Amino acid sequence: MTTLEDLLLAEQSRCRQLAREYAELGSAAAFARALLDDCLRGADEARQSHDAAAMQAALERLQRFQTLNQLAILVSRGLPSAAALAAQRPASLAARVPVRPQEQFFTWTRAVA
């Protein structure tokens, strides 16, 4: 059985790895890195105090951070050539048929004052 503290430790290790990836991106990810560092400090404090509510809140905050995809990393280092992007694109995307455009109708309503 996995405890809340075990889940928090696992999520902290995932986010520490993510923080290292953010550091590699440089100034492009400085704000996200600062947010992540703040969440990691809060999680450490919650674990040290053994407060279950604070640990649950810290876990939920850390789970909101998503891992970086390879395209974001490439773009942050400078836009690669079209040939390099095509080489990394999965074969399933290359074989897609474009979607046929369709008309869309919008209804505009006036706000009631």
C-alpha positions, 0 to 999 in steps of 0.5 A, a space after each residue: 500500500 502506497 502512503 501519501 508521503 511515498 506519493 509525494 516523494 515520487 512526485 518530488 523526484 519527477 519534478 526535480 528532474 523537470 526542474 533540471 530540464 527547465 534549467 537547460 532551457 535557460 531564460 525561456 523557462 525561468 518563470 516556470 522554474 521559479 514556480 516549480 522551486 516554490 512548490 518543491 520547497 512547500 512540499 519539503 516543508 509539508 513532509 517535515 511537518 507531517 501535516 496530511 492536508 498540506 502534503 495533499 495540497 503540495 502533491 496536487 500542486 506538483 502534479 499540475 506540472 507537465 513534462 516537456 515535449 521534445 519540440 519545446 526543447 528544440 524550439 527553445 534552443 533555436 528553431 530547427 530546420 524544416 527537415 529536422 522537424 520532419 525527421 522527428 515527426 511520427 509517421 502517423 502524422 505524415 500520413 494524415 489527410 487534411 480536414 475539409 473546411 466546413 461552414 460554421 454559424 455563430 449566434 450573437 446574443 446581447 447581454 442582459 443589463 
